[in-house]
């Protein structure tokens, strides 16, 4: 007899332990990378929001400026806040007296813009400045940032913006040039300006603090979501790895026992079959372990909404909704992975199957998902084959589901049928959707691979599952497509198994 199993040991579990740590490190790096990309995207969105606010304020100020210019200015009552403009002293109609004896002074576009900026800074902390490289008023002298902006305008730039610090606070500064118009020459012709020439510019500074506060809240929620996902992944990885190591040890012990006892081939086959059944059971067990924390998270989200829903602000409800959606996506991924595993490991049960009826059932379910979509289905009648009905249902679910996903315009048509190629039956699912570039066709059936330009829906293993199922039946699968025209997915079954 050979040595006792406990004396030989196995390098498999030890090597698997190293793989676990390697995968854990990879999972951690992936989460960090995704979170980093999310933070970068959020910061860019914050900057663009601030830039949009600055443009909005600028466009409002420019509209007022042009309106006053088109009307030659406006007259207002003289007060401590609006004294006569000393720079219009040579203008003969600067000061007028109404028939009732009230004294009015002329407010030209530049004077009005400066007064509006002062009021905006007091009320909203939004700073504005009308400036020129040849300012008439000393207060309109450009600062260093505005001088750099004028140099950019001279190079052809239409707008300059950046985040700067003013008075110890962070602001989004934006500036665009002001061009001399015909109505501007009434006041500025004496300064040497010509129509169409850059006369100056209006700069706007929007405070970043409120937007940054919102961004920090979003980043905090994202960090919590990614932390939960990271923890769930590690729990599943190490739990599954531990059970797999135990399964490997048990399998090794069984194999060593077979060798030591000179069991015959039938007994060894039974031992291997038992090990495979155990591994399949392990897959479902891992699925349960992964779904359990997701169920807990969903339960707490619902409990928070029920107990504190009336007291939660809109942001909190949105954060809870995002966490709930993330767990639903994770649960869908688990189901997809189980289908992929089932396609590889389950035993084939071949029987006569009405594929036309199966395809029609899939079409009915897709129509129920979104009754408002105008998608027509064309199902060839009487198409049958000898195959595993459950696995062929998964094939049609994935192929027709892809067509449904990428038929995103009116008059969409999804067809199922059978044709003959060199005398052999070939089944197909065809659509007139987005299509794909045939140069990318070799990537279609690669797990977790998406073609450029496709949406983020799904998990990238549906077509890989289809290929595994068809190959297990002894057939093959391929696709033809053209961008903007549509795609056709073909698959075959052994000729002796198919008929119509």
C-alpha positions in Angstrom: 0.0 0.0 0.0 1.1 3.6 -0.6 1.7 6.2 2.0 -1.2 7.6 4.0 -2.7 10.7 2.4 -1.9 12.8 5.4 1.8 12.1 4.9 1.9 13.3 1.3 0.0 16.6 1.4 -0.9 18.7 -1.7 0.5 21.8 -3.1 -2.9 22.8 -4.6 -4.4 24.4 -1.5 -1.2 26.2 -0.7 -1.0 27.5 -4.3 -4.7 28.4 -4.2 -4.0 30.4 -1.0 -1.5 32.5 -2.9 -4.0 32.9 -5.7 -6.6 34.1 -3.2 -4.3 36.9 -1.9 -3.3 37.8 -5.5 -7.0 38.1 -6.4 -7.8 40.0 -3.2 -5.0 42.4 -4.1 -6.3 42.7 -7.7 -9.9 43.3 -6.4 -8.6 45.9 -4.0 -6.7 47.7 -6.8 -9.7 47.5 -9.1 -12.0 49.1 -6.4 -9.4 51.8 -5.7 -9.1 52.5 -9.4 -12.8 52.7 -9.9 -13.2 54.9 -6.9 -10.4 57.2 -8.1 -12.0 57.5 -11.5 -15.3 58.3 -9.8 -13.7 61.0 -7.7 -11.9 62.5 -10.7 -15.2 62.5 -12.7 -17.0 64.1 -9.8 -14.4 66.8 -9.5 -14.5 67.5 -13.2 -18.3 67.7 -13.0 -18.0 70.2 -10.1 -15.6 72.4 -12.2 -17.9 72.2 -15.2 -20.9 73.2 -13.0 -19.0 76.1 -11.6 -18.0 77.1 -15.1 -21.6 76.9 -16.3 -22.7 79.1 -13.4 -20.0 81.6 -14.2 -21.1 81.7 -17.9 -24.7 82.2 -16.8 -23.8 85.2 -14.6 -21.6 86.6 -17.4 -24.3 86.2 -20.0 -26.8 88.0 -17.7 -24.4 90.8 -17.1 -23.5 91.1 -20.8 -27.2 91.2 -21.7 -27.8 94.1 -19.3 -24.6 95.8 -20.6 -25.8 95.6 -24.2 -29.3 96.7 -23.4 -28.1 99.8 -21.7 -25.7 100.5 -24.5 -28.4 100.1 -27.2 -30.6 102.7 -25.3 -27.7 105.1 -24.8 -27.7 104.6 -21.1 -30.4 105.1 -18.4 -31.2 108.0 -16.1 -31.6 107.4 -12.4 -32.0 109.6 -9.3 -28.8 110.9 -7.9 -28.0 109.4 -4.5 -25.1 108.5 -2.2 -24.8 105.1 -3.9 -25.2 106.5 -7.4 -23.5 109.9 -7.7 -22.9 111.5 -11.1 -20.2 109.6 -13.0 -17.1 112.0 -13.0 -15.9 110.2 -16.2 -18.9 111.5 -18.1 -18.4 115.1 -17.1 -17.8 116.1 -20.7 -21.0 114.5 -21.8 -23.5 117.4 -22.2 -26.5 115.4 -21.1 -25.0 113.6 -18.1 -27.3 115.4 -15.6 -30.9 116.4 -16.3 -33.8 117.7 -14.3 -37.3 116.3 -14.7 -40.3 118.6 -15.0 -41.1 117.9 -11.4 -37.6 119.2 -10.4 -36.0 115.8 -9.6 -32.3 115.6 -10.5 -31.2 112.6 -12.6 -27.8 111.4 -13.8 -26.9 109.2 -16.7 -25.8 105.6 -16.1 -23.7 104.3 -19.0 -23.1 100.6 -19.6 -19.8 100.4 -17.8 -21.0 102.4 -14.8 -24.2 100.2 -14.5 -22.1 97.0 -14.8 -19.8 98.1 -12.0 -22.8 98.9 -9.8 -24.4 95.5 -10.5 -21.1 93.8 -9.7 -20.9 95.6 -6.3 -24.5 94.6 -5.4 -23.9 91.0 -6.5 -20.7 90.7 -4.4 -22.6 91.9 -1.3 -25.7 89.7 -1.8 -24.3 86.4 -3.3 -20.5 86.6 -2.9 -20.3 86.5 -6.8 -17.5 88.8 -7.9 -17.5 90.6 -11.2 -15.1 93.1 -12.8 -15.3 95.1 -16.1 -11.8 95.8 -17.2 -9.6 96.9 -20.1 -6.0 97.1 -21.0 -6.6 100.9 -21.5 -9.0 101.6 -18.6 -10.5 105.0 -18.1 -11.4 104.4 -14.5 -8.4 103.3 -12.3 -10.7 100.7 -10.6 -11.0 98.9 -14.0 -7.3 98.2 -14.2 -6.8 94.4 -14.9 -5.1 92.2 -12.4 -2.5 89.6 -13.4 -5.0 86.9 -14.2 -7.0 89.3 -16.4 -3.8 90.4 -18.2 -3.1 86.8 -19.0 -6.7 86.4 -20.3 -6.2 89.4 -22.6 -3.0 87.8 -24.0 -5.1 84.6 -24.6 -7.7 86.7 -26.4 -5.0 88.2 -28.6 -4.0 84.6 -29.6 -7.6 83.9 -30.6 -9.1 82.3 -27.4 -12.8 83.0 -27.0 -13.0 82.3 -23.3 -10.6 81.8 -20.4 -11.5 80.1 -17.1 -9.7 78.6 -14.1 -10.0 78.1 -10.4 -8.2 80.8 -8.5 -7.9 82.0 -4.9 -9.4 85.5 -4.1 -9.4 86.9 -0.6 -8.4 83.5 0.8 -11.4 81.7 -0.9 -11.6 79.5 -4.0 -13.4 80.9 -7.0 -14.1 79.8 -10.6 -13.0 82.8 -12.6 -14.2 83.2 -16.2 -13.6 86.0 -18.7 -14.6 86.7 -22.3 -13.7 89.7 -24.4 -15.9 92.8 -25.0 -15.9 94.0 -28.6 -16.5 97.6 -29.5 -19.9 98.1 -31.0 -21.4 101.1 -32.7 -23.3 102.2 -29.6 -20.1 102.1 -27.6 -18.5 104.8 -29.7 -20.7 107.5 -28.2 -18.5 107.3 -25.1 -15.3 105.6 -26.2 -14.6 107.0 -29.7 -12.5 109.7 -28.0 -10.4 106.9 -26.5 -9.3 105.7 -29.9 -11.5 102.5 -30.1 -12.8 101.3 -33.4 -15.9 99.2 -34.1 -15.1 95.4 -33.8 -11.9 96.0 -31.7 -11.5 94.2 -28.3 -12.4 97.1 -25.9 -12.0 95.1 -22.7 -13.6 92.2 -21.0 -16.0 91.1 -18.2 -14.7 88.7 -15.7 -16.9 86.8 -13.3 -15.8 84.8 -10.1 -18.2 82.2 -8.7 -17.5 80.8 -5.2 -16.5 77.1 -5.3 -17.3 76.3 -1.6 -21.0 75.4 -2.1 -20.3 73.2 -5.1 -17.3 71.6 -3.3 -19.5 70.8 -0.3 -22.0 69.0 -2.6 -19.2 67.2 -4.3 -17.7 66.0 -1.0 -21.1 64.5 0.0 -21.3 62.6 -3.3 -17.7 61.3 -2.8 -18.5 60.2 0.7 -21.5 58.2 -0.5 -19.4 56.7 -3.4 -16.7 55.8 -0.9 -19.3 54.0 1.3 -20.7 52.1 -1.7 -17.3 51.0 -3.0 -16.3 50.0 0.6 -19.4 47.8 0.8 -18.7 46.3 -2.6 -15.0 45.7 -1.7 -16.0 44.0 1.6 -18.6 41.8 -0.1 -16.1 40.8 -2.8 -13.4 39.9 -0.2 -15.9 37.9 1.9 -17.0 36.0 -1.2 -13.5 35.5 -2.4 -12.0 34.1 0.9 -15.2 32.2 1.8 -15.2 30.6 -1.6 -11.5 30.0 -1.6 -11.6 28.3 1.8 -14.3 26.0 0.7 -12.6 25.3 -2.6 -9.4 24.5 -0.8 -11.3 22.0 1.4 -12.9 20.6 -1.7 -9.5 20.2 -3.3 -8.0 18.5 -0.3 -11.0 16.1 -0.1 -10.6 15.4 -3.8 -6.9 14.8 -3.4 -7.5 12.5 -0.5 -10.0 10.6 -2.5 -7.6 10.2 -5.4 -4.8 9.1 -3.2 -7.1 6.7 -1.5 -8.0 5.3 -4.9 -4.4 4.8 -5.8 -3.5 3.2 -2.5 -6.4 0.8 -2.6 -6.1 0.0 -6.3 -9.7 0.9 -7.0 -10.9 0.2 -10.5 -11.7 2.8 -13.1 -15.4 2.8 -12.2 -14.8 3.7 -8.6 -12.4 6.4 -9.5 -14.9 7.8 -11.9 -17.5 7.9 -9.2 -15.1 9.7 -6.9 -14.4 12.3 -9.5 -18.1 12.7 -10.3 -18.8 13.2 -6.6 -16.1 15.8 -6.4 -17.7 17.7 -9.4 -21.1 17.6 -7.8 -19.5 19.0 -4.6 -17.9 21.8 -6.6 -21.2 22.6 -8.3 -22.9 22.7 -4.9 -20.1 25.0 -3.8 -21.0 27.4 -6.6 -24.6 27.7 -5.3 -23.3 28.0 -1.7 -21.0 30.9 -2.7 -24.0 32.5 -4.5 -25.9 32.3 -1.2 -23.0 33.8 0.8 -22.7 36.7 -1.7 -26.4 37.4 -1.8 -26.9 37.4 2.0 -25.0 40.6 2.7 -26.8 42.2 -0.3 -30.1 41.2 1.2 -29.0 42.8 4.5 -28.0 46.0 2.8 -31.3 46.2 0.9 -33.2 45.5 4.1 -31.5 48.3 6.0 -32.1 50.7 3.1 -35.8 49.9 3.2 -35.9 50.2 7.0 -34.2 53.6 6.9 -36.8 54.8 4.3 -39.7 53.5 6.4 -38.5 54.8 9.8 -36.9 58.1 8.7 -38.2 58.7 5.2 -40.1 61.8 6.2 -37.1 63.3 7.9 -34.6 62.6 5.1 -33.6 65.3 2.7 -33.5 64.7 -1.0 -29.8 64.0 -1.0 -30.0 61.2 1.6 -32.9 59.6 -0.3 -30.9 59.7 -3.5 -27.8 58.2 -1.7 -30.0 55.4 -0.3 -31.4 54.8 -3.8 -27.9 54.6 -5.3 -26.8 52.0 -2.7 -30.0 50.0 -3.3 -29.4 50.1 -7.1 -25.7 49.0 -6.6 -26.8 46.0 -4.6 -29.4 45.1 -7.3 -26.7 45.3 -10.0 -24.5 43.1 -7.9 -27.3 40.6 -7.4 -27.9 40.5 -11.2 -24.2 39.9 -11.7 -24.3 36.9 -9.4 -27.3 35.5 -11.3 -25.4 36.0 -14.6 -22.3 34.3 -13.2 -24.4 31.3 -12.1 -25.9 31.0 -15.6 -22.4 31.0 -16.9 -21.3 28.3 -14.4 -24.4 26.3 -15.1 -23.8 26.3 -18.8 -20.3 24.8 -18.2 -21.2 22.3 -15.5 -24.8 21.1 -15.7 -25.6 17.8 -17.4 -27.2 18.0 -20.8 -30.8 16.7 -21.1 -31.4 16.4 -24.8 -35.0 16.2 -26.0 -37.1 17.5 -28.9 -37.6 21.2 -28.4 -39.9 23.7 -30.3 -37.5 26.5 -30.8 -40.1 28.7 -32.4 -42.3 28.5 -29.3 -39.3 29.1 -27.1 -38.3 32.2 -29.0 -41.9 33.5 -28.9 -41.9 33.1 -25.1 -38.7 35.1 -24.9 -40.2 37.8 -27.1 -43.3 38.0 -24.9 -41.2 38.5 -21.8 -39.1 41.2 -23.5 -42.3 43.1 -24.5 -43.5 43.0 -20.9 -40.3 44.7 -19.8 -41.2 48.0 -21.6 -44.6 47.9 -23.3 -44.0 51.4 -24.6 -41.2 50.3 -27.0 -42.2 49.8 -30.6 -40.4 46.6 -31.4 -41.7 44.0 -33.9 -40.9 40.3 -33.6 -40.8 38.0 -36.6 -40.7 34.3 -35.5 -40.4 31.5 -38.0 -42.9 28.8 -37.3 -42.1 25.1 -36.8 -38.4 25.3 -36.1 -37.4 22.4 -33.8 -34.2 20.8 -32.6 -33.0 18.1 -30.3 -31.3 20.0 -27.5 -31.4 20.8 -23.8 -34.5 23.1 -23.5 -33.2 24.9 -20.4 -29.8 25.8 -21.9 -31.3 26.8 -25.3 -33.7 29.1 -23.4 -30.6 30.8 -21.9 -29.1 31.1 -25.5 -32.3 32.8 -26.8 -32.6 35.0 -23.7 -29.1 36.3 -24.3 -29.3 36.7 -28.1 -32.7 38.3 -28.2 -32.0 40.3 -25.1 -29.0 41.8 -26.9 -31.1 42.7 -29.9 -33.7 44.3 -27.6 -31.0 46.3 -25.9 -29.5 47.7 -29.1 -32.6 48.2 -31.1 -33.0 51.7 -29.7 -34.9 53.5 -32.4 -38.3 53.3 -34.2 -39.3 50.5 -36.5 -37.1 48.0 -34.7 -37.4 44.4 -35.8 -36.1 41.3 -34.1 -36.3 38.0 -36.1 -35.7 34.4 -35.2 -35.5 31.6 -37.8 -33.6 28.9 -39.6 -31.7 28.8 -42.9 -29.4 26.3 -44.6 -25.7 26.7 -45.2 -24.1 24.1 -47.4 -27.1 21.9 -46.8 -26.9 22.1 -42.9 -29.4 23.8 -40.7 -28.3 27.1 -39.2 -30.4 29.0 -36.6 -30.3 32.8 -36.4 -31.4 35.8 -34.4 -31.4 39.0 -36.4 -32.1 42.7 -35.6 -31.9 46.1 -37.4 -30.3 47.8 -34.3 -26.9 49.4 -33.7 -24.8 46.6 -35.3 -21.0 46.3 -34.8 -17.8 46.6 -36.7 -16.8 43.2 -38.1 -13.2 44.0 -37.2 -14.2 43.6 -33.5 -16.1 40.4 -34.1 -13.4 38.3 -32.4 -14.1 40.0 -29.1 -17.9 39.3 -29.0 -17.6 35.9 -27.2 -14.8 36.8 -24.9 -16.0 36.9 -21.2 -16.2 40.4 -19.7 -15.3 42.0 -23.1 -17.4 44.8 -24.5 -17.1 46.4 -27.9 -16.2 50.1 -28.1 -19.3 52.3 -28.0 -21.6 49.8 -26.3 -23.5 50.8 -23.2 -22.6 49.8 -19.6 -25.7 47.5 -19.3 -25.0 43.9 -18.7 -21.8 42.2 -17.4 -20.1 41.1 -20.6 -20.5 37.3 -20.2 -23.9 36.7 -21.9 -22.4 35.9 -25.3 -19.6 33.8 -23.7 -22.4 31.8 -22.0 -24.1 31.3 -25.4 -20.9 30.0 -26.9 -20.3 27.6 -24.1 -23.8 26.2 -24.4 -23.6 25.7 -28.2 -20.2 24.2 -28.0 -21.4 21.7 -25.3 -24.1 20.7 -27.8 -21.4 20.1 -30.4 -22.3 23.2 -32.5 -20.7 26.6 -33.1 -21.8 30.2 -33.0 -20.7 33.3 -34.9 -22.0 36.8 -35.8 -22.2 39.2 -38.7 -23.0 42.9 -38.4 -22.7 46.4 -39.8 -22.7 49.6 -37.8 -26.0 51.4 -37.9 -27.6 48.5 -40.0 -27.9 45.6 -37.5 -26.5 42.3 -36.5 -27.2 38.6 -37.0 -26.1 35.9 -34.6 -25.9 32.3 -36.1 -25.6 29.0 -34.3 -25.7 25.4 -35.3 -26.5 22.1 -33.6 -25.2 18.7 -34.9 -27.1 17.9 -38.0 -28.5 14.6 -36.7 -30.0 16.5 -33.8 -31.9 19.2 -35.8 -34.9 19.1 -38.0 -37.8 21.3 -39.1 
